[in-house]
Amino acid sequence: MDRCVYCHEELAIMERNRSECWNCQEKMSETYSDDYTEVEGEVK
């Protein structure tokens, strides 16, 4: 029985080639505009 590495729910047949379920994958891939801080020209 394959389980998600994050929530430990049993993976559906279509998810078996992954390590996480679709719900956890969606949560991890959600991005918001304020998640990124761009710094221009700061190379040391």
C-alpha positions in Angstrom: 0.0 0.0 0.0 1.5 3.3 -1.1 1.1 6.4 1.1 1.8 10.1 0.7 5.1 11.1 2.4 3.4 14.2 3.8 -0.1 13.4 5.0 0.3 9.5 5.0 -3.0 9.1 3.2 -3.2 6.1 0.9 -2.4 7.1 -2.7 -5.0 6.6 -5.4 -4.2 4.3 -8.3 -3.4 7.3 -10.5 -1.0 8.7 -7.9 1.1 5.6 -7.4 4.0 6.9 -9.4 4.4 9.9 -7.1 5.6 10.3 -3.5 2.8 12.7 -2.5 -0.9 12.8 -3.1 -2.5 15.4 -5.4 -3.8 17.4 -2.4 -0.4 17.8 -0.9 1.2 18.5 -4.3 -1.3 21.3 -4.9 -0.6 22.8 -1.4 3.1 22.8 -2.1 2.8 24.3 -5.6 0.5 27.2 -4.6 2.4 30.5 -4.9 1.4 34.0 -4.0 2.9 37.2 -5.3 4.2 38.2 -1.9 6.1 34.9 -1.5 9.0 36.3 -3.6 11.3 39.0 -2.7 13.4 40.2 -5.6 16.7 41.9 -5.0 18.1 43.6 -8.0 21.9 44.0 -8.7 23.1 42.7 -5.3 25.9 40.4 -6.3 28.9 40.1 -3.9 
